[in-house]
């Protein structure tokens, strides 16, 4: 007989929050003190409650983990790519969590050089991430960033690839990325504000100097902007990028003269978005200039970069989103999106050829890959779909021959992609808009209204969740689940306007779209409310919080991963990382119009005395994007309001941040936890 376990009850310490003559009482504001032992005790108590409540699923959870792990080729490696005379390879070894980085000179038959072994570097750390590998032009040194907390504050270091010595110079609190000037001794990098973690300063470092001798090159004073620094693919320019949600600005410097001054490419104009790529004596500019909502391609001479010199190369189209370009010596490759589907267009500079790669599916993803080589006829791109494992393909743009370099291995003798079927379906939203969904299931899963459905969405920042293959997801599909990606407004699945209609004062479209799609799945007999589950993370976790408040009877369970749920309080606190840069996404609640609108949907502010679905909510103690206290406060308040006996779990990773566990297999354990939660609600035990 199962013993009844009392859920933790957080103490109430009322905090009065006033804005625009509106007073909110926050009883759990005190949970934002990360180092307070009372806070840690509460988080640990919630973790213990979760462990005790789910003790009966632990064996199943372990078997799910082993099942997921068994499908993954453990001794795997990436498709090599060539850069500046070396082939670079990332590989994994059996039983190890972290990648190993190597290279080979000129040909793949030469001796392998070990660059970094992430497994050795991760020893003694509960969390480890290696990023920003940047090799010097003469191939003798590599800069890299390391985070052992999960807060995305990277320590920048430099390794001598000839002697394997890691230099003593360390630079703290960086983004982890950096770029070399062509003199092989000057490194440009980005530092973060200590309090807000906003990327706001560019520094210049000379090899052998200590950090205190580094030169401050650029400071971004506008707290709604961030900065980054990188080198053009042509290797001619060092570029400083200043960015906000709606506006861009760039500064350029010849990479041969690192001690000269950067020049302004085009001054920022609010609402003017642009990105730049260098080729020969021109810059190519992807921009929304002059109301080009879906973007267009322009170019300008490299020494006359102001907006008055920009001329059109590819015009704006109302039905085609221009997403990106890749520049090669003889070819321009354009990544587009039409009716939600990825398109790759290949165009010779001399005009002799202009064509699209053929794709014949509605639930696929195709993206250009690691194309660092400028002087080549080969385009590398990836392709996968909800039913087809990912492939890395080299396409000869001259002969039009495809060479599949690698197809994702699924180490399951019972796996046959023909056992699965996918489709794209459309629901009608409250305002009449058609909302697409990408769906996958086993062919033998019956559509009689009794199948469990996991409905996923993100729906913010113009970020599009394309249909993709997942070996992990097979553990649900093979147990009768249908998996649905809901392309709600707020992403860019149907173009830039799709994003504009799901942000700021249109944000509620994201929420109502998801709910309307849920109703459609039920009406069309895919599932029923007793078997419908929803999942989203971060800004998608905000979506989960809203639907839990507004349509709780539609769902049997909801998983909200690191959810952004205390929107009003967070957006009023400009000391929290990311807040000021988010005003163009959510609105600035210092403006009463936005305050009232955000408050009307903010999940934490709209908890009601009602029954809620079964809820699993996750957090990361060191999360720099969604602070751990948002999900913690949400759970604490839900416990006092909800009028049901359904499950409510808060699971906090005490060693990680926004992305969860860092090792590839440790991350699988978190997936197994979530799947065990869903399957347990369905009464599926093996």
C-alpha positions in Angstrom: 0.0 0.0 0.0 1.4 3.4 -1.0 2.1 5.8 1.9 0.7 9.2 1.5 3.5 11.8 1.2 2.8 15.4 2.1 3.9 17.9 -0.5 6.3 20.7 0.6 4.5 23.9 1.4 6.6 27.0 1.0 6.2 29.6 3.6 4.4 32.8 2.7 6.2 36.1 3.2 4.0 38.8 1.5 5.8 41.2 -0.7 3.9 44.2 -2.1 4.8 45.0 -5.7 3.3 48.3 -7.1 3.3 49.6 -10.6 1.0 52.0 -12.4 -1.1 52.2 -9.2 -1.7 48.4 -9.4 -0.6 46.4 -6.3 0.3 42.7 -6.6 1.1 40.6 -3.5 3.8 38.1 -4.1 4.0 35.6 -1.2 7.0 33.8 -2.7 9.2 36.6 -3.8 11.7 35.5 -1.2 12.6 32.4 -3.2 14.8 34.5 -5.5 17.7 34.4 -2.9 19.8 31.7 -4.6 22.2 31.4 -1.7 19.7 31.4 1.1 19.6 28.1 2.9 15.9 28.3 3.3 15.5 28.5 -0.5 17.9 25.6 -1.0 16.0 23.6 1.6 12.7 24.2 -0.2 14.1 23.2 -3.6 15.7 20.0 -2.1 12.4 19.2 -0.3 10.5 19.5 -3.7 13.2 17.2 -5.3 12.8 14.7 -2.5 9.0 14.8 -2.8 9.3 14.1 -6.5 11.7 11.2 -5.8 9.4 9.6 -3.3 6.2 10.1 -5.3 7.8 8.5 -8.4 9.6 5.7 -6.6 7.3 3.2 -8.3 8.4 4.4 -11.8 12.2 4.4 -11.1 12.9 0.9 -12.6 10.8 1.8 -15.6 12.7 5.1 -15.9 16.0 3.3 -15.8 14.9 0.9 -18.5 13.7 3.8 -20.6 17.1 5.4 -20.2 18.8 2.2 -21.3 16.4 1.8 -24.2 17.1 5.4 -25.4 20.9 5.0 -24.9 20.9 1.7 -26.8 19.7 3.3 -30.0 22.6 5.7 -30.0 25.9 4.8 -31.7 28.2 5.5 -28.8 31.5 5.3 -30.8 30.3 7.9 -33.3 32.0 10.7 -35.2 31.0 13.7 -37.2 31.4 14.1 -40.9 34.9 15.7 -41.3 35.0 19.2 -42.7 38.0 21.0 -44.1 39.2 24.4 -43.0 42.5 26.1 -43.9 44.3 22.9 -44.7 43.0 20.7 -41.9 40.1 18.2 -41.6 38.3 18.7 -38.3 36.4 15.9 -36.6 34.3 15.5 -33.5 33.9 12.0 -32.2 32.5 10.1 -29.2 33.8 7.0 -27.5 31.7 4.3 -26.1 30.5 4.9 -22.5 31.7 8.5 -22.5 29.6 11.6 -22.1 31.6 14.3 -23.9 33.0 14.9 -27.4 36.6 14.5 -28.4 37.9 17.1 -30.9 40.6 16.1 -33.4 42.0 17.2 -36.7 44.1 15.7 -39.6 46.4 17.7 -41.9 45.5 17.9 -45.6 44.1 14.3 -46.0 42.0 12.0 -43.8 44.8 9.4 -44.1 47.2 11.3 -42.0 47.8 11.0 -38.2 45.1 12.3 -36.0 45.9 15.2 -33.7 44.0 15.4 -30.4 42.8 18.9 -29.8 40.5 18.4 -26.7 39.1 15.5 -24.8 35.9 16.8 -23.2 35.8 13.8 -20.9 39.1 14.5 -19.3 38.3 18.2 -19.0 34.9 17.5 -17.4 36.4 15.3 -14.6 35.4 16.6 -11.2 32.7 18.9 -12.5 28.9 18.2 -12.1 28.4 20.4 -15.2 30.8 20.9 -18.1 30.5 22.7 -21.5 33.2 23.4 -24.0 32.4 26.0 -26.7 33.8 28.5 -29.2 36.8 26.6 -30.6 38.6 29.1 -32.7 41.8 28.2 -34.5 44.4 30.9 -35.4 45.1 31.5 -39.1 48.5 29.7 -39.0 46.8 26.7 -37.3 49.1 26.7 -34.3 46.7 28.0 -31.6 43.1 27.5 -30.5 41.0 29.7 -28.3 38.2 28.0 -26.4 35.6 28.7 -23.7 34.7 26.5 -20.7 31.6 26.7 -18.3 31.5 24.4 -15.3 28.4 26.0 -13.6 25.8 26.1 -16.4 25.3 29.9 -16.2 26.9 30.5 -19.6 29.7 32.6 -18.2 32.7 31.1 -20.0 36.3 31.2 -19.1 38.3 31.9 -22.3 41.7 30.2 -22.7 44.2 29.5 -25.4 46.0 26.3 -26.3 49.3 25.9 -28.2 48.4 23.1 -30.7 52.1 22.4 -31.4 53.2 21.9 -27.7 49.7 21.1 -26.3 50.4 23.7 -23.6 47.3 25.6 -22.4 48.5 29.2 -21.8 48.2 30.7 -18.3 46.2 33.6 -19.7 42.6 33.1 -18.7 39.7 35.6 -19.3 36.7 35.3 -17.1 33.0 36.1 -17.8 33.0 35.8 -21.5 30.5 34.5 -24.1 33.1 31.7 -24.8 33.5 32.7 -28.5 36.4 34.7 -29.9 38.0 35.5 -33.3 41.6 35.8 -34.4 43.2 38.7 -36.4 45.4 37.6 -39.3 48.6 38.3 -37.3 48.1 35.2 -35.2 48.7 37.1 -32.0 45.6 39.2 -31.6 42.3 37.8 -30.3 39.0 39.7 -30.1 36.4 38.5 -27.6 33.1 39.5 -25.9 32.6 40.0 -22.1 29.4 40.0 -20.2 28.0 42.5 -17.7 28.6 40.9 -14.3 25.0 41.5 -13.0 22.8 41.1 -16.0 25.0 38.8 -18.1 24.3 41.0 -21.1 27.1 40.7 -23.7 28.1 44.3 -23.8 31.9 44.8 -24.3 34.4 43.8 -27.0 38.1 43.5 -25.9 41.4 42.9 -27.8 43.9 40.5 -26.3 47.5 40.0 -27.2 49.0 36.5 -26.7 51.1 36.4 -23.6 49.4 39.4 -21.9 47.4 39.1 -18.8 43.7 40.1 -18.9 44.3 43.4 -17.2 46.3 44.5 -20.2 43.5 43.8 -22.7 42.2 46.8 -24.6 38.5 47.7 -24.5 37.5 48.2 -28.1 33.8 48.7 -27.9 31.0 49.2 -25.3 27.4 48.8 -26.0 25.7 51.4 -23.9 22.1 50.6 -24.9 20.9 48.0 -22.4 18.4 46.6 -24.9 21.3 45.5 -27.2 23.9 42.8 -27.0 27.2 42.5 -28.9 29.3 39.8 -30.6 32.5 39.6 -32.7 33.4 37.3 -35.5 35.4 37.0 -38.8 33.9 37.1 -42.3 34.0 33.8 -44.2 36.3 35.6 -46.7 38.7 36.0 -43.6 39.2 39.7 -44.6 37.2 41.4 -41.9 36.7 41.3 -38.2 33.1 42.2 -37.6 31.4 43.6 -34.4 27.7 42.8 -34.4 25.3 44.9 -32.2 21.9 43.3 -32.0 18.4 43.7 -30.4 15.2 42.0 -31.2 14.3 44.5 -33.9 17.5 46.3 -34.8 21.1 45.6 -36.0 24.3 47.5 -36.4 27.8 46.3 -37.5 31.3 47.7 -37.3 34.1 46.3 -39.5 37.9 46.1 -39.4 40.4 44.7 -41.9 41.7 41.5 -40.2 45.3 42.4 -41.3 45.3 45.6 -39.2 44.0 44.6 -35.8 45.3 47.8 -34.1 43.4 50.1 -36.4 40.0 51.5 -35.6 36.7 49.8 -36.5 34.5 51.6 -38.9 30.7 51.8 -38.7 29.0 49.8 -41.5 25.5 51.4 -41.2 24.2 53.3 -38.1 21.4 51.6 -36.3 17.9 52.7 -37.2 15.2 51.3 -35.0 13.4 48.5 -36.8 16.1 48.1 -39.4 17.4 44.5 -39.3 20.3 43.5 -41.4 23.2 41.0 -41.5 26.3 41.1 -43.7 28.5 38.7 -45.7 31.6 39.7 -47.5 32.5 38.6 -51.1 35.2 40.0 -53.3 34.8 43.8 -53.2 31.2 43.9 -51.9 29.2 43.1 -48.8 25.9 41.2 -49.3 23.1 42.3 -46.9 20.1 40.4 -45.8 17.6 43.1 -44.7 14.1 44.2 -44.0 14.8 47.7 -45.4 11.8 49.5 -46.7 9.1 47.2 -45.2 10.7 44.0 -46.7 8.9 42.0 -44.0 10.2 38.6 -45.3 13.6 40.1 -46.1 15.5 40.8 -49.3 19.1 40.5 -50.4 21.1 43.7 -51.2 24.8 44.5 -51.8 27.1 47.4 -51.3 30.7 48.2 -52.2 33.0 47.3 -49.3 34.2 50.9 -48.9 30.8 52.6 -49.3 28.7 50.7 -46.8 26.0 53.2 -45.9 22.4 52.5 -46.6 22.4 55.0 -49.5 24.7 52.6 -51.5 22.7 49.4 -51.0 21.3 48.0 -54.3 18.9 45.1 -54.6 20.0 41.6 -55.6 16.9 39.5 -54.7 13.7 41.4 -54.2 11.3 41.0 -51.3 8.5 38.4 -51.8 5.3 38.3 -49.7 5.2 34.5 -49.7 8.8 33.6 -49.3 10.9 34.2 -46.2 14.6 34.8 -47.0 16.3 33.2 -44.0 20.1 33.0 -44.8 22.8 32.9 -47.5 26.0 30.9 -47.9 28.6 32.5 -50.2 31.1 30.4 -52.3 33.6 31.4 -54.9 31.3 30.6 -57.8 27.9 30.2 -56.1 25.4 31.9 -53.9 23.2 29.6 -51.9 20.0 31.0 -50.5 18.0 29.4 -47.7 14.3 30.2 -48.0 11.0 29.1 -46.5 7.8 28.8 -48.5 4.5 27.8 -46.9 6.4 26.6 -43.9 8.8 24.4 -45.9 12.6 24.8 -46.2 13.9 25.5 -49.7 17.6 25.7 -50.8 18.3 27.7 -53.9 21.6 27.5 -55.7 22.6 30.4 -58.0 25.9 30.9 -59.9 27.4 34.3 -59.7 27.8 34.4 -63.5 24.1 33.7 -64.0 24.6 30.4 -65.8 22.6 28.3 -63.3 19.8 29.0 -60.8 17.8 26.1 -59.3 16.3 24.6 -56.2 17.2 21.3 -54.5 14.2 19.0 -54.8 12.4 17.9 -51.6 9.1 15.9 -51.7 7.7 15.9 -48.2 5.7 18.1 -45.9 7.3 17.1 -42.6 11.0 17.5 -43.3 13.9 19.8 -42.3 16.7 20.8 -44.7 19.5 23.2 -43.7 22.8 24.2 -45.0 25.5 22.8 -42.8 29.2 23.5 -42.0 30.3 25.3 -45.2 33.5 27.0 -44.0 35.4 26.3 -47.3 35.0 29.2 -49.7 36.7 27.8 -52.8 34.6 24.6 -53.4 31.8 23.3 -55.6 30.4 21.2 -52.7 27.5 22.4 -50.6 27.1 20.5 -47.3 23.5 20.3 -46.1 21.5 18.2 -43.7 18.1 16.5 -44.3 15.7 14.7 -42.0 12.0 14.3 -41.4 9.7 13.1 -38.7 10.2 9.5 -40.1 13.7 9.7 -41.6 16.9 9.8 -39.6 19.2 12.7 -40.3 21.5 12.7 -43.2 24.6 14.8 -44.0 24.9 15.3 -47.7 27.6 16.9 -49.9 26.0 18.2 -53.1 28.2 19.1 -56.0 26.7 22.4 -57.2 28.2 22.0 -60.7 27.4 18.3 -61.5 24.4 18.2 -59.2 25.5 14.9 -57.8 24.6 14.0 -54.2 27.0 12.2 -51.9 25.4 11.0 -48.6 28.3 11.3 -46.2 26.4 10.0 -43.2 23.0 8.8 -42.2 22.1 8.8 -38.5 22.3 5.3 -37.1 19.4 3.9 -35.1 20.8 0.9 -33.2 17.6 -0.9 -32.8 17.1 -4.2 -34.8 13.4 -3.6 -34.8 13.5 -0.1 -36.2 12.1 0.3 -39.7 11.3 3.8 -40.8 8.5 2.4 -42.9 6.6 1.5 -39.7 6.0 5.2 -39.1 4.0 7.8 -41.0 3.9 11.6 -40.8 1.5 14.2 -42.1 0.9 17.9 -41.9 -2.6 19.0 -40.7 -4.2 22.3 -40.2 -6.5 23.6 -37.5 -8.6 26.8 -37.6 -7.9 29.3 -34.9 -10.4 31.6 -33.2 -9.8 34.4 -35.7 -10.1 32.1 -38.7 -6.3 31.7 -39.3 -5.2 28.2 -40.4 -2.6 26.8 -37.9 -0.3 24.0 -39.2 0.8 21.0 -37.2 3.4 18.3 -38.1 2.5 14.9 -36.8 4.2 11.5 -36.5 2.9 8.1 -35.3 3.3 4.4 -35.9 1.2 3.2 -38.8 -0.5 0.7 -36.5 -1.6 3.4 -34.0 -5.3 3.6 -34.3 -7.0 7.0 -34.8 -10.0 6.2 -32.7 -9.8 9.0 -30.1 -8.0 6.8 -27.6 -4.3 7.3 -28.6 -2.2 9.4 -26.3 -0.9 12.5 -28.0 2.1 14.6 -26.9 1.6 18.1 -28.3 4.7 20.3 -28.4 5.3 24.0 -29.2 7.7 26.9 -28.6 6.2 29.9 -30.4 8.5 32.9 -29.5 11.3 35.0 -30.9 10.6 33.9 -34.4 12.2 30.6 -33.6 10.8 27.9 -35.8 10.6 24.3 -34.6 10.9 22.3 -37.8 9.8 18.7 -38.1 12.8 16.6 -37.1 13.7 12.9 -36.5 14.4 11.8 -32.9 15.6 8.4 -31.7 14.5 9.3 -28.2 10.9 10.0 -29.4 10.7 6.3 -30.6 10.2 5.3 -27.0 6.8 7.1 -27.1 5.8 6.3 -30.6 6.4 2.5 -30.1 4.1 2.7 -27.0 1.3 4.1 -29.0 1.9 7.9 -28.7 1.3 10.4 -31.4 3.8 13.3 -31.4 2.7 16.7 -32.7 4.7 19.8 -33.3 2.3 22.8 -33.3 3.6 25.7 -35.4 1.8 28.5 -33.5 2.2 32.1 -34.3 5.3 33.6 -32.6 7.6 31.4 -34.6 8.4 32.1 -38.3 7.1 28.8 -39.8 4.8 30.7 -42.2 7.1 33.7 -42.6 8.0 36.8 -40.7 4.4 38.0 -40.4 3.7 34.7 -38.5 6.2 36.0 -35.9 4.8 39.5 -35.8 1.3 38.1 -35.2 2.5 36.3 -32.1 4.5 38.9 -30.1 4.0 42.0 -28.1 0.3 42.9 -28.1 -0.4 39.9 -30.3 1.2 37.4 -27.9 -2.0 35.7 -26.9 -2.3 34.3 -30.5 0.5 31.8 -29.5 -1.7 30.5 -26.6 -5.0 30.4 -28.4 -3.4 28.8 -31.4 -2.1 25.9 -29.3 -5.5 25.5 -27.5 -7.4 25.5 -30.9 -5.0 22.9 -32.3 -5.6 20.8 -29.2 -9.4 21.0 -29.8 -8.8 20.1 -33.4 -6.8 17.0 -32.5 -9.7 15.9 -30.2 -12.4 16.7 -32.8 -10.6 14.8 -35.5 -10.4 11.7 -33.3 -6.6 11.7 -32.9 -7.1 11.7 -29.1 -9.3 12.8 -26.2 -8.7 15.1 -23.3 -8.0 12.1 -21.1 -5.1 11.2 -23.3 -3.8 14.6 -24.5 -0.5 15.9 -23.1 1.3 19.2 -23.7 5.0 20.1 -23.5 7.1 23.2 -23.9 10.3 24.7 -22.5 11.5 28.2 -21.6 9.3 30.6 -23.6 7.4 27.4 -24.6 7.0 26.9 -20.8 5.2 30.2 -20.7 2.8 28.7 -23.2 2.4 25.7 -21.0 1.6 28.0 -18.0 -1.1 29.9 -19.9 -2.8 26.8 -21.2 -2.8 25.3 -17.7 -4.7 28.3 -16.5 -7.0 28.8 -19.4 -7.8 25.3 -20.7 -6.9 22.8 -17.9 -9.7 20.4 -18.8 -8.2 19.8 -22.3 -5.1 18.1 -21.0 -4.3 15.1 -18.8 -0.8 16.2 -18.2 1.7 19.1 -19.0 5.5 19.2 -18.9 6.9 22.7 -18.5 10.6 22.7 -18.8 12.5 25.7 -17.2 9.3 27.8 -17.9 9.2 31.6 -18.1 6.1 32.0 -16.0 6.6 35.1 -13.8 6.5 37.5 -16.7 5.5 40.8 -15.1 8.0 40.7 -12.2 10.8 39.5 -14.4 10.2 42.1 -17.1 10.1 44.9 -14.5 13.5 43.8 -13.1 16.3 45.1 -15.3 19.0 43.5 -13.2 17.9 40.1 -14.3 19.8 38.6 -17.3 18.1 39.2 -20.7 15.3 41.4 -19.3 16.1 44.7 -21.2 16.8 42.8 -24.4 13.4 41.3 -24.2 11.3 44.5 -24.4 10.8 44.1 -28.2 9.5 40.6 -27.7 7.1 40.9 -24.8 6.8 44.7 -24.4 8.1 46.9 -21.6 5.8 46.8 -18.6 7.0 50.2 -17.5 4.5 51.2 -20.2 1.1 50.7 -18.6 -0.4 49.3 -21.8 2.1 46.5 -21.9 1.9 46.0 -18.1 -1.8 45.3 -18.3 -1.5 43.1 -21.3 1.4 41.0 -19.9 -0.3 40.7 -16.5 -3.5 39.4 -18.2 -1.7 36.3 -19.4 1.4 35.9 -17.0 0.9 32.4 -15.6 2.1 33.2 -12.1 -0.3 36.1 -11.8 -3.3 34.2 -13.2 -3.3 31.1 -11.1 -6.9 30.3 -10.2 -8.8 28.2 -7.6 -9.5 25.4 -10.0 -8.5 21.9 -11.0 -5.2 21.7 -12.9 -3.8 18.9 -15.1 -1.0 16.7 -13.8 2.1 18.9 -14.0 5.8 18.2 -14.2 7.9 21.4 -13.9 11.7 21.6 -14.2 14.2 24.2 -13.2 18.0 24.7 -13.2 19.5 26.3 -10.1 22.1 28.2 -12.2 19.8 29.0 -15.1 20.8 32.4 -16.5 17.8 32.6 -19.0 14.8 31.6 -16.9 15.8 32.1 -13.2 15.1 29.0 -11.1 12.7 31.0 -8.9 10.1 31.4 -11.6 9.1 27.7 -11.7 9.7 27.4 -8.0 7.3 30.3 -7.2 4.8 29.0 -9.7 4.7 25.5 -8.0 4.5 27.0 -4.5 1.5 29.1 -5.5 -0.1 26.3 -7.4 0.0 24.1 -4.3 -2.2 26.6 -2.4 -4.7 27.2 -5.2 -5.3 24.0 -7.1 -8.5 22.1 -6.3 -7.5 18.6 -7.3 -5.3 15.6 -6.3 -3.4 15.5 -9.6 0.3 15.3 -9.6 2.4 18.4 -9.2 6.2 18.0 -9.3 9.0 20.5 -9.2 12.3 19.0 -10.3 15.3 21.3 -9.9 18.7 20.3 -11.3 21.0 21.7 -8.6 24.1 21.5 -10.8 22.9 22.9 -14.1 21.4 25.8 -15.9 19.0 26.4 -18.8 20.0 23.5 -20.9 19.9 20.9 -18.2 22.5 18.3 -17.7 25.6 18.7 -19.9 26.6 15.1 -20.8 24.9 13.4 -23.7 23.8 10.5 -21.5 23.0 12.6 -18.4 20.7 14.6 -20.6 19.0 11.3 -21.6 18.2 10.7 -17.9 16.1 13.9 -17.9 14.3 12.7 -21.0 13.6 9.4 -19.3 12.2 11.2 -16.3 9.7 13.1 -18.5 8.7 10.1 -20.5 8.1 8.0 -17.4 5.9 10.8 -16.1 3.8 10.7 -19.3 3.7 6.9 -19.6 2.7 6.5 -15.9 -0.2 8.8 -16.4 -1.3 6.5 -19.3 -0.9 3.4 -17.2 1.9 2.1 -19.4 4.5 0.4 -17.2 6.9 -1.3 -19.6 
